[in-house]
Amino acid sequence: MLFCLTASHRNTEFDVLERLSLAAGSTGADVIAAHDFVRGAVVVATCNRFEAYLELDEPVSAGAVLAHEAVLDVLQATAGADADALRRSAVVLQGDEVVRHLFSVSSGLESMVVGEEEITGQVQRALRTARDAGTTTPLLEQAFQRAAHATREVRAKADLAGEGRSLARLALDLVGSRITDWSGVTVLLVGTGSYAATTIAALQARDAADVRVYSSTGRAQRFAAKYGVRAESDLRTGIRDADIVITCTARYTVGPDDVPADRARIVVDLGLPRNVDPAVAEVEGVTLIDLELLGKHATVPELSGGAHEVVGSAAAMFAAERDAAPAVVAVRSHIQAALEAELERLRGDDTERTESALRHLAGVLSHAPSVRAREAAAEGRLDEFERALEIVFGIEVDLSSEHGNLRAVS
């Protein structure tokens, strides 16, 4: 069974989300180590959400309640009072609700800026992190991989790709209320991740001519060459020369000592945990725009093309394919068994070409019933398909195993 504990900017304070994000790295492994009924875990921590996706053993009595407490118990040790805040604000999902929510999150439909582009990459990075930590399961892998596919469908059918929605663009819209001519200002980006690339595109669309980049990892030169901007080797010098500073990096925190009080300057913090010490707002001449302020200015647009309907359809198809898997395995196993029996009869002869042809035939024969099984599951008629298997092939689908077994009916 799939389970998700989710907290976002809609129901949880940004300060709480920020501190929880610091504990996200070890949460999945800790939950699995502490509780035998948790098979796997993927934790998604972004600038406006903290989510723990778990696969639980079935059957688990009161599984959602147990999983909820399991996550909170682990966070209690690292997050303290923030775990209590999470207990009050988090939403718990289970079963097929989890898949639909994951697809919706990956598509940007649950984001602060609805339809934002960066969230898909963040969701997939969470999967890779869990994979590296050894905390994923086949079911979680399938769900997260299909989330990326659902996102592409949403962007194609709901026309989100052309909208260019992102936190970076929202931030520049707010900055733009104070800038009359972008070509005359110097902009410094701190960090070279996906937000930096999106920000450069948005700045170029606004005719910003002097864009610079700093990275504490030494990647600024290569990044600058790729995007046609200027690399800065020293952060304080870069900030001193900039009119606008935009940060999104996990490796550095800009403090008051980094920002001179020599003139008006806008500092934008897109990071969680924060990349800019809130005390920077007290530096004379500085206007600080952070995620909390952006959240207050984010609007919920009307989405064309039925984005939520696309997500719902993708989630339903995922569930149908999962439910149909035992029947599909039964059909394929039945045909393969018949094929092996026939090949065994022919062993010893020069049958290489015959064997290849028969194996191809088995695949062809399996294909149509497999498609029909998934269609029947999606339409709620899987029981009819299983009865047809018994009538036509003499096969009974055994649902007791993970992938389904079959029994020939005499």
N, C-alpha and C positions, 0 to 999 in steps of 0.2 A: 504494500500500500504506500502511496506517495503522501507526503505531509509537507506543509510549508508554514513557517512562522514568518510573518511579514510586518515590518514597520516602515513607514515612509514619512515624507514631509507633510503628508496630509493629516497624520494623527500623532506624530512624535516630534518633539523639539529638535532643532538642528544640533544643539549642543550634545544631546543624548546620542543622536545618530553619529556624530563625529567621534565620540568616545567609543561607541560600539564598534565603529569601523577599525579601530586600533586593535580590537580583540578578534577580528574576523579571521585572521590568518590561521589560527589554531583551533577555532571553534568546531569545525567539522570532525577533525581527528579526535578531539577531546570527547565529543559526544559519542562517537563510535566506541572509543576505548572504555567509556564509563557505563555503557548500556548495551547489553547483548542483543536486544531486540531491534537496534538500529543497524541496518545493513550498510548504508552508505549516506554520504552527505555532501552537498555543494552549498557553499555560502556565498551570497552575492552582496557585496557592500559597495555602494556607489555614493555619489554626492548627495543623493536624497532618499536612500533606502538601505535597510539592513534586512536580509532575508536568508533563512536557513531552509533548504530543501532536503528532506530526508526520505529514504526508502526504509520502511518498517517491515519486520517479519509479519506474516499473516498466518493464522489469525492472531491479532493482538487485542485483547480486551481493553476497551477505552484507549485505543492506540493514540488518538490525537491528544488526549489529556496527558498521557505518559510522555509523548514526544515533546509537548509544550514544556513540561517541567524539566525534561532532560536538557533542552537547550538553555533554559533559564538557570538551571543548577550550574552548568558549565560557565555561563557568563557571570554568575554571581561571584565566582572566584577572581575574575579579571576585571569586571566592570562595576562591581559593587552596587551602589544605589541605582545605576543606570539599568541594571537587570530588573529592579523593582519598577522603574518607569516603563520598561518594555513589557512587563507583566500587565500593566494597566492599559497600554495603548496598542499592543500587537494584535493582529488579526490572524486567526488560525484557519487553514484550509486543509482539506484532505481529499484523496481520491481524484476524480476527474476535474474537480475545481482547481487543483494544483496545476494541471497541464494548461488549462485555459488561462490561468493567471500568469504562468511563466511565459506563454506565447504573447500575452498582452504586454507584459513588462518588456520583453525583448523587442517588441514592435514599437516601443516608445509611447504606448497608449496610457501608461500609468505614470509617466514622467512629469516632472515639474513643467517642462516645456513639452507639451504633447506632440508626439511624433519626432522627438529628438533623434539625431543620427548616432550619437556616441554610445547609447545604452547597449546596442546589439553586441558591439565589441567587448564591452564590460562584462556582459553575461557570458560570452564565450571564453573570456579570460578566466572567469570564475571556474568554469568547467575545467580548463587546462590546469589551473592551480590545484583543484581537487584531484585531477588525474595524476598529477605529479606527486601528490601526497598519498595516493593510493586509497582515496575515500569514495570514489565513484562506484557505481554498479551498472550493469547493462541497461537497466530500465532508466536510470538517471541520464546515462549517456544518450540513449535514444531520445528522451524528452528534450534535452538541451540541444541536441543536433537538429531535431525537428523544429525547435523554436527558431533557429536561424532560418530554416526553410520557410516557416510561417511568416517571418519578418519580411522576407523578399516578396512573398505573395501580397502582404499588406501594402508594401510600398509601391508595388506595381499596380494593384487594383484600386487602392485608395489615393494614389497620386501623392504620396507623402514625399517621395524622393525629390520632387521638384520644389518642395516648399522650403527646404533648407533650414529646418527647425533645429536649434541647438541652444544650449545655455550660453555659448560664446556669442551667438548672434543676438540673443536677448540682452546680454551685457552690453554689447556695442550699441544696441538701440538706446539703452539708458545713457550711455556715455555720449551718444550722438546729440542728445538734448543740450549738451554743453559745448559741443564742437561745431563751429560753423564751416571750417574748411579742413578736411582730413589730410589734404596734401601738405599742409603746413605744420603737422605735428609729428613728433617722434614717438614711436610705440616700441616698448620692450616686452617680449614674451619670455617668461621664466618657465622653462620646461619644453620638452620636444615630443610630447605624446600626441594622442589623437586630437585633444582639444587645441593644441598649438596649430596643427594642420588646418583644422576647421576655422580657427580664428584668422589665420593668414588669408584664407579664401574670402572670408567676410570682410577683412580689412581691404583687400585688393578690390573687392566690389564697391567699396566706399572711396576708392582712389587714394588710399593711404600710400604715400611714396617712401617714407622712411621707417621701415620695420626692422627691428633687431631681435636677436634671440640669444638667451643665455642658458647654459645647461651645466649643472655641477658634475655631470657624468662625462663631460668632454665631447659630447655629440653635437655641439652647436655648429661647428664648422661644416660637417657633412650635411646637417639639416638645413643650414643657411644656403649652401650650394644647391641643394635640391629644390628649394622653394624661392630662390632668388632674393634672399634677404641678407642682412649683415650679422655676423656672429660677434658676440661680446665675450671677452675672456674674463672680465671682472664684474661681479654682480653690482657692487656699490657704484662703480663708474657708470654702468649701464643705467641704473636707476637715476643717478644724478643727471644724466643727459636726456632722460625720457620725460615726455609730458604725460604719457599713459603707460602704466605697468600692468600687465595681465599675467597672473600666475596660475599654473596648474601642474604641480609636481609633488611627488611623494618624498622627495629627497632634501627639501630645503624649506626653511621658514624665514620669511622676511620680517625683520624686527624694526623697531623705531630707529635704531642706530644705523640701519641700512638706507634710511630715507631722509635726505637733507630737507631742512625747512627753509628752502631758499625761494620757492615760488609755488604757484598753484600746480597741483599734480593729482591725477586720478589713479587710484590703485584698485584693480579688480581681482578678487580672490575667487577662483573657480574650484578650489580644492577642498576635499574632505578626506582626511583631517585638514584643518585650515592650513593654508600656505602663508598666510599673513597674520601676524600677531594683531589682535584687536586694538592694541595700544597704538598701532600705526595711525589709527583714525585721529589720535590726539596730536599728531605732528602738525604744526602750523602749515596751512595751505593744502593739506591732503584731504581728498574725498575718497572714502573707502566704500566700495561696492562688494558685498559678499553674497553668499548663497541665500542667507536669510532675507536680505533685501530683494534679491532676484525673485525669490518665491512669492513675495508680496506683489510683484509686478507681472508675474506670469499669468497669462490668460488661457482659458480653455477654448480652443477654436472649434468650429464646426468641421468635422472631418467628412470629406467627400468619399464616395465609393464604398460606403459600408465597411469601414475598417474593423469595427467590432464584429460584424457578421463574418468577415473573412477569418478572424481569429477563432470565432466559435466553430466555424466549419472545419478549420485545420485541427482544432482540439478534438472535435467529434471523430474525424478521420483517424487521428492517432489512437483514440480509444477503440475504434472499430478494428483497426489493424491488430491491436493488442489482444482484443477479445477473440478475433478470428485466428490467431496464431496456432492454437491447438488443432483446429480443423485443418489448417493449411499443412501443418506438420504431419497430420494423420494421412492426408491425401498423398503427399510427397513420399512418406515412408512406405505407404502401401504400394505405390508404383515402383519405388526403388527395390522393394523386397521382391516383387514379381520379376523385375529386370535381373536382379542378382541370381534368382533361381534359373532363369533362362540362360544367362551367361555361364553359370556353372555347368549346365548341360552341354554347352558348346566348348568348354575348356579343352585344350589340347589340340584343337584345330588352329589353322591360320585365320584367326578371327579378329585381328586388330581393327580392321575397317568395320567389320560387323559390330564389334563392341562399341566403337565410337558412334556409329549410327544409332545403335540402340539407346545409348546414354542420351544422345541428343533427342531421340524420340521421347524418352522419359521426361525430359525437361519440357518439351512441347506439351505433352499430355498433362503435366502438372500445372502449367501456367494458367489455363482458363479456369479450372476449379479454384485455384488460389485467388484469382481476381474476384470470382463470384463469392467466395467466402468472405472477403473483405467488404464487398458491396452489401452482402446480406447482413453483416454485423453493423455496418453504418446505417442500414434501414431498419434495424431492430428485428431482423428475421433470421438470425443465426441459427435458432433452433430448427427452422425449416430446412436450412442447408444441412445441418447435422443429421436430421432424419432422412434427407435425400441420400447422404453418404451411405447410411445403413441400407437403404433400399437398393441403391444402384451398385455399390461396391461390397456390401456386407461389412462395412466398417463402423465401429463404434468409437467416438471420440472420448478419450479419457481425460477429464479436466483436472485430475488430482495432482498431476506433475506440473512443473513450471512451464514446459513447452507442449505438453499434451502427448499422450500415447495413443495407440490404436489397438483395437482387438477385432479380428475377423469374426464375423458371426456365421456359425455353421447353419 
